[in-house]
Amino acid sequence: MSHWTVAKVKITNPNIFLLRKALEAIAKELNANVVENFEVKGYHGRRQCNFAIPMKLPYGNGYGVYIENGEVKVVVDDHGAPLSVSEFANKLAQYYTALAIMHVAPQLGFNIQNVQQLQQGILIDLAR
């Protein structure tokens, strides 16, 4: 039985710098690092990825992220992995969105007052 899974992330035409930063935040939670141009393997699946978080998983060698036709996609054999593919994709979308807001807020005249990691997501307080 295959556990190899590909999931779309609701990010299109990403800023590569912000995408990597979002992955680094997830990697930190997993006590791992982000690498570029890495082949992620799993049970009956493999994919060359723009970015990956290599780690020893029961049936694979890590989480991978690649961009296809402007869409961000995540791959992993998530059987026994610390995060399911959907949890990983949701976390990636949250971190990427938070980083994008923090990146553009000063250009729109806002000051970042506070950033908090909550159980439900990330809270960003902005002020003018």
PEJOKA-V376411 format. One record per backbone hydrogen bond with DSSP energy under -0.5 kcal/mol. NH is the residue of the N-H (numbers start at 0). CO is the residue of the C=O. Records with the same first field share a line. If there is no record, write none. Layout:
NH: CO / CO
This chain:
3: 42
4: 75
6: 73
8: 71
10: 8
12: 69
15: 13
18: 14
19: 15
20: 16
21: 17
22: 18
23: 19
24: 20
25: 21
26: 22
27: 23
28: 24
29: 25
30: 27
31: 26
34: 51
36: 49
37: 48
39: 37 / 46
41: 44
42: 58
43: 41
44: 41
46: 39
48: 37
49: 64
50: 64
51: 34
52: 62
53: 51
54: 60
56: 54 / 59
59: 56
60: 40
62: 52
63: 74
64: 50
65: 72
67: 70
70: 67
71: 8 / 10
72: 65
73: 6
74: 63
75: 4
77: 2 / 75
79: 77
80: 77
87: 83
88: 84
89: 85
90: 86
91: 87
92: 88
93: 89
94: 90
95: 91
96: 92
97: 93
98: 94
99: 95
100: 96
101: 97
102: 98
103: 99
104: 100
105: 101
107: 103 / 104
108: 105
109: 104
110: 126
112: 110 / 124
113: 124
115: 122
117: 115 / 120
120: 117
122: 115
123: 121
124: 113 / 122
125: 123
126: 110
